[in-house]
Amino acid sequence: MSTSPTSITPDAGFAGCLSIPGWDHFYTGKVRDLYQHPSHPDHMLMIATDRLSAFDVVMKETVPDRGRVLTHITEYWLEQVSDLIPAARVTIDPAEIPNLPEDLHDILRGRITWTRRAERVNVEVVLRAFLAGSGWREYEATGRLWDHALPAGLQKSSQLPEVLHTPTTKAEKDEPITWEQAVELIGCDTDANLIHDVALRIFNGAAKTAAEKGVLLADTKFEFGRIDGQLVLIDEVMTPDSSRYWPANQVVEGNEPPSFDKEIVRAYLRSLEDWDRTPPPPTIPADIITQTRDRYLEICQILTGGSPV
């Protein structure tokens, strides 16, 4: 599909899939679109849209400014961790992106990333500090968390004895794997050790920063790649889409804390008895979209001290 720039207004959600003169639109994800220019084969243009997905289904509605929030938070964290590991990201300034038409600069500002192409490491590096989501379901069923033994008697939202790696494959459907299996997929003990160490250091530093702002970082996932053999961070970093943030004063063991993400949408969809979580998606009420946008903007303000809008 193609969207004309003239159809986009500041108050409307950005669905993406632009037709950019001279650029090849070669990938459409749930949120991000990827483009390449023939003059720059070693780089990609990544655009964070406002598309909304839940249960692996893209909704008809968008959440205005969501893509800008994701880009803004990623940029904030990349600046915080730049001394630990380089990033594939080059710039988020449209004026610094070669061959990008000037009439698109304002439309794409805040949601665009010019990045070097990296060879992806096919492991999703997931770290958990609290029991939640699939981690809680695994513990409830087995008393363990992947290959980690845990104390008995933990509850939903319990803090773990330490931050744990629970890696998954990076595929159409991510599957839990042990760290030993992750090392095999990474393919190099030195790189695996660096990923393990850097991921923990980033997580612990971010968790400390978030806690100082009244927010708990329950879990997150990182993606790594290689450029000329050097490990780099790729994709989004500690956004509400890749992380679980909880207001610290609302976390009670045994309960599901409110989170700064699209859980409002998921809760609404779970309440529908006539949708089987396959396309086509149901209609999302306007108030659910508004509440979701507010949550994204709120966590962006809390973490970064600023807003992308």
C-alpha positions as CSV (number, residue, x, y, z in Angstrom):
1,M,0.0,0.0,0.0
2,S,1.1,3.6,-0.5
3,T,0.4,6.7,1.5
4,S,0.7,10.1,0.0
5,P,2.4,12.7,2.2
6,T,-0.4,15.2,1.6
7,S,-2.8,12.8,3.3
8,I,-0.9,13.0,6.6
9,T,-1.9,15.5,9.3
10,P,-0.2,16.2,12.6
11,D,-3.2,14.8,14.6
12,A,-3.6,11.6,12.6
13,G,-1.8,8.4,13.2
14,F,0.9,7.5,10.7
15,A,0.2,4.2,9.0
16,G,3.4,4.2,7.0
17,C,4.3,2.4,3.8
18,L,5.2,5.7,2.0
19,S,6.2,5.7,-1.6
20,I,9.6,7.6,-1.4
21,P,11.0,8.6,-4.8
22,G,14.3,6.8,-5.5
23,W,13.9,4.5,-2.5
24,D,13.0,0.8,-2.4
25,H,10.5,-0.2,0.2
26,F,11.6,-3.7,0.9
27,Y,10.1,-4.7,4.2
28,T,7.0,-4.0,6.3
29,G,6.9,-5.1,9.9
30,K,4.2,-4.8,12.5
31,V,5.5,-1.3,13.4
32,R,8.5,-0.5,11.2
33,D,9.0,0.0,7.5
34,L,12.5,-0.5,5.9
35,Y,13.8,1.3,2.8
36,Q,17.0,1.2,0.9
37,H,18.6,3.7,-1.6
38,P,20.7,2.2,-4.4
39,S,23.5,4.7,-3.7
40,H,23.8,3.5,-0.1
41,P,23.6,-0.4,-0.1
42,D,25.3,-0.6,3.3
43,H,22.6,1.5,5.0
44,M,18.9,1.3,5.6
45,L,16.1,3.8,6.4
46,M,13.9,2.6,9.2
47,I,10.6,4.4,9.8
48,A,8.6,3.7,13.0
49,T,4.9,4.0,12.2
50,D,2.0,4.3,14.5
51,R,0.6,0.9,13.6
52,L,-0.8,-1.1,16.4
53,S,-0.6,-4.9,16.7
54,A,-1.8,-7.3,19.4
55,F,-1.6,-11.1,19.5
56,D,0.4,-10.9,16.2
57,V,-2.4,-9.2,14.4
58,V,-2.1,-5.6,13.1
59,M,-5.2,-3.6,14.0
60,K,-7.0,-1.2,11.6
61,E,-6.4,1.7,14.0
62,T,-3.2,3.5,14.7
63,V,-2.0,5.1,17.9
64,P,-0.9,8.6,17.0
65,D,2.7,9.5,17.8
66,R,3.5,6.0,19.0
67,G,6.3,5.6,16.4
68,R,7.8,8.9,17.6
69,V,7.8,7.7,21.2
70,L,9.5,4.5,20.3
71,T,12.2,6.3,18.3
72,H,12.7,8.9,21.1
73,I,13.1,6.4,23.9
74,T,15.5,4.3,21.8
75,E,17.6,7.3,21.1
76,Y,17.6,8.2,24.7
77,W,18.9,4.8,25.8
78,L,21.4,4.5,23.0
79,E,23.0,7.7,24.2
80,Q,23.1,6.4,27.7
81,V,24.8,3.1,26.8
82,S,27.1,4.4,24.0
83,D,30.2,3.8,26.2
84,L,29.3,0.1,26.5
85,I,28.6,-0.9,22.9
86,P,28.2,0.9,19.6
87,A,24.9,1.0,17.8
88,A,24.1,0.4,14.1
89,R,22.1,3.7,14.3
90,V,23.8,6.6,12.5
91,T,21.3,9.4,12.9
92,I,17.7,10.3,13.4
93,D,18.0,13.7,11.8
94,P,16.2,13.7,8.4
95,A,18.5,16.5,7.2
96,E,21.5,14.2,7.6
97,I,20.0,11.3,5.6
98,P,21.3,11.4,2.0
99,N,18.9,11.5,-0.9
100,L,15.8,11.8,1.4
101,P,13.4,14.3,-0.3
102,E,13.1,17.5,1.7
103,D,9.3,17.6,1.5
104,L,9.3,14.4,3.7
105,H,11.6,15.8,6.5
106,D,8.8,17.3,8.6
107,I,6.6,14.3,8.1
108,L,9.2,11.8,9.1
109,R,11.0,13.8,11.8
110,G,11.1,11.9,15.1
111,R,10.2,8.5,13.6
112,I,13.1,7.9,11.2
113,T,16.4,6.2,11.8
114,W,19.3,6.0,9.3
115,T,21.2,2.9,10.2
116,R,24.1,0.7,9.0
117,R,23.2,-2.7,7.8
118,A,24.2,-5.4,10.2
119,E,24.4,-9.1,10.1
120,R,21.8,-10.1,12.8
121,V,22.6,-12.4,15.6
122,N,19.8,-14.8,15.6
123,V,19.1,-14.8,19.3
124,E,16.7,-12.5,21.1
125,V,18.5,-11.6,24.4
126,V,15.7,-11.4,27.0
127,L,16.5,-10.4,30.6
128,R,14.0,-10.6,33.5
129,A,14.1,-9.0,37.0
130,F,10.5,-9.9,37.9
131,L,8.1,-12.8,37.2
132,A,5.7,-11.7,34.5
133,G,4.2,-12.7,31.2
134,S,5.6,-15.9,29.7
135,G,8.2,-16.0,32.5
136,W,5.4,-16.2,35.1
137,R,3.6,-18.9,33.1
138,E,6.7,-21.0,32.8
139,Y,7.5,-20.7,36.6
140,E,3.8,-21.5,37.5
141,A,4.0,-24.7,35.3
142,T,7.5,-25.9,36.1
143,G,8.9,-24.0,39.1
144,R,11.8,-22.9,36.8
145,L,12.6,-20.1,34.4
146,W,14.0,-21.7,31.3
147,D,17.1,-23.5,32.6
148,H,17.2,-21.5,35.9
149,A,16.1,-23.1,39.1
150,L,14.1,-20.7,41.3
151,P,12.9,-20.7,44.9
152,A,9.4,-22.1,45.6
153,G,6.6,-19.8,46.6
154,L,7.2,-17.0,44.2
155,Q,4.1,-15.2,42.9
156,K,3.2,-13.2,39.8
157,S,5.2,-9.9,39.9
158,S,7.7,-11.3,42.4
159,Q,11.2,-9.9,42.1
160,L,13.7,-12.6,41.0
161,P,16.8,-13.3,43.2
162,E,18.9,-11.9,40.3
163,V,18.4,-10.6,36.8
164,L,18.3,-13.7,34.6
165,H,18.9,-14.3,30.9
166,T,16.0,-16.2,29.2
167,P,17.0,-16.1,25.5
168,T,14.8,-17.1,22.6
169,T,15.3,-17.9,19.0
170,K,14.8,-15.0,16.5
171,A,12.3,-16.5,14.2
172,E,8.7,-16.2,13.0
173,K,7.7,-17.6,16.4
174,D,10.3,-17.1,19.1
175,E,11.1,-20.3,21.1
176,P,12.8,-20.4,24.5
177,I,16.3,-21.7,24.5
178,T,19.0,-22.3,27.1
179,W,22.0,-20.0,27.3
180,E,24.2,-22.8,26.0
181,Q,22.0,-23.1,22.9
182,A,22.1,-19.3,22.5
183,V,25.9,-19.5,22.5
184,E,25.8,-22.0,19.7
185,L,23.5,-19.7,17.7
186,I,25.8,-16.7,18.4
187,G,28.6,-18.8,17.0
188,C,31.5,-17.4,19.0
189,D,32.2,-17.7,22.7
190,T,33.9,-14.3,22.9
191,D,30.9,-12.6,21.3
192,A,28.5,-14.6,23.5
193,N,30.4,-13.6,26.7
194,L,30.3,-9.9,25.5
195,I,26.6,-10.0,24.8
196,H,25.9,-11.6,28.2
197,D,28.0,-9.0,30.0
198,V,26.9,-6.0,28.1
199,A,23.2,-6.9,28.2
200,L,23.3,-7.3,32.0
201,R,25.2,-4.0,32.4
202,I,22.7,-2.1,30.2
203,F,19.8,-3.7,32.0
204,N,21.1,-3.0,35.5
205,G,22.0,0.6,34.6
206,A,18.6,1.2,33.0
207,A,16.8,-0.4,35.9
208,K,18.6,1.9,38.4
209,T,17.8,5.0,36.3
210,A,14.1,4.0,35.9
211,A,13.8,3.2,39.7
212,E,15.1,6.7,40.5
213,K,12.1,8.0,38.4
214,G,9.6,5.8,40.1
215,V,9.4,3.0,37.5
216,L,10.4,-0.6,37.7
217,L,12.0,-2.3,34.6
218,A,10.6,-5.8,34.9
219,D,12.1,-7.2,31.7
220,T,13.4,-6.3,28.3
221,K,14.8,-7.8,25.2
222,F,17.9,-6.8,23.1
223,E,18.9,-7.6,19.6
224,F,22.5,-7.6,18.4
225,G,24.2,-7.6,15.1
226,R,27.7,-7.6,13.6
227,I,29.2,-4.9,11.3
228,D,32.6,-5.9,9.9
229,G,32.8,-8.5,12.7
230,Q,32.1,-6.0,15.5
231,L,29.1,-6.5,17.8
232,V,26.5,-3.6,17.7
233,L,23.1,-2.9,19.2
234,I,20.3,-3.0,16.6
235,D,16.6,-2.4,16.5
236,E,14.7,-0.7,19.3
237,V,16.2,-0.4,22.8
238,M,14.2,-0.6,26.0
239,T,11.0,0.9,24.6
240,P,7.5,0.1,26.0
241,D,7.2,-2.4,23.1
242,S,10.4,-4.3,24.0
243,S,10.2,-3.9,27.7
244,R,7.8,-4.1,30.6
245,Y,7.7,-1.0,32.7
246,W,5.6,-0.8,35.9
247,P,4.9,2.2,38.2
248,A,6.8,1.2,41.3
249,N,4.1,2.3,43.8
250,Q,1.5,0.0,42.1
251,V,3.4,-3.3,42.2
252,V,1.9,-5.9,44.5
253,E,3.0,-9.5,44.5
254,G,0.3,-11.8,43.3
255,N,-1.3,-9.1,41.1
256,E,-0.7,-7.9,37.6
257,P,0.6,-4.4,37.8
258,P,-0.5,-1.8,35.3
259,S,2.2,-1.4,32.5
260,F,3.2,1.5,30.3
261,D,2.4,-0.1,27.0
262,K,-0.5,-1.4,24.9
263,E,-1.8,-3.7,27.7
264,I,-5.0,-1.6,27.6
265,V,-5.6,-2.8,24.0
266,R,-4.8,-6.5,24.9
267,A,-7.2,-6.4,27.9
268,Y,-10.0,-5.0,25.6
269,L,-9.3,-7.7,23.0
270,R,-9.3,-10.5,25.7
271,S,-12.8,-9.3,26.7
272,L,-14.2,-10.0,23.3
273,E,-15.8,-13.4,23.1
274,D,-16.4,-13.3,19.3
275,W,-12.8,-12.7,18.1
276,D,-10.4,-15.7,17.7
277,R,-7.2,-13.6,17.5
278,T,-6.9,-14.0,13.8
279,P,-7.4,-11.4,11.0
280,P,-9.5,-9.5,10.4
281,P,-9.1,-7.6,13.6
282,P,-12.0,-6.1,15.5
283,T,-12.6,-2.3,15.8
284,I,-10.7,-0.7,18.7
285,P,-12.8,2.0,20.5
286,A,-11.5,5.6,20.3
287,D,-11.1,5.8,24.1
288,I,-8.9,2.7,24.2
289,I,-6.7,4.3,21.5
290,T,-6.5,7.6,23.5
291,Q,-5.6,5.8,26.8
292,T,-2.9,3.8,25.0
293,R,-1.4,6.9,23.4
294,D,-1.4,8.6,26.9
295,R,0.5,5.7,28.4
296,Y,3.2,5.8,25.7
297,L,3.6,9.5,26.1
298,E,3.7,9.2,29.9
299,I,6.5,6.7,30.0
300,C,8.4,8.7,27.4
301,Q,8.2,11.8,29.6
302,I,9.1,9.9,32.8
303,L,12.1,8.1,31.3
304,T,13.6,10.8,29.0
305,G,12.3,14.0,30.6
306,G,10.9,15.1,27.3
307,S,8.3,14.4,24.6
308,P,8.6,13.8,20.9
309,V,5.5,15.8,20.2
